[in-house]
Amino acid sequence: MEYDLELNKAIEEINKSKAINVLVQLPDGLKPKATEIVNILKEKTKANIFIWLNSCWGSCDYPEIKNIDLLIQFGHAPPGELTPKPG
């Protein structure tokens, strides 16, 4: 994979939280890699991995779906970097 998606951090969080149902949200540009991402997460965890297929416009655009234990959202910048810092 040509991107560093820090999948090791996602795997660690899934395992640490003992999440059973995990929803992965990707920007449209990464959706072609969805199957590859799911396969890696399934291989390293015991979770059911689901992909959100609708658009994702940023860290504030998250789906509210019942029975999801963990949402992993991939984007271009961490939410803290998107918030103006006082100053």
Summary of the structure (lengths in Angstrom):
residues: 87
radius of gyration: 13.3
end to end distance: 38.0
largest distance: 44.6
contacts: 192
relative contact order: 0.25
helix: 37%
strand: 16%
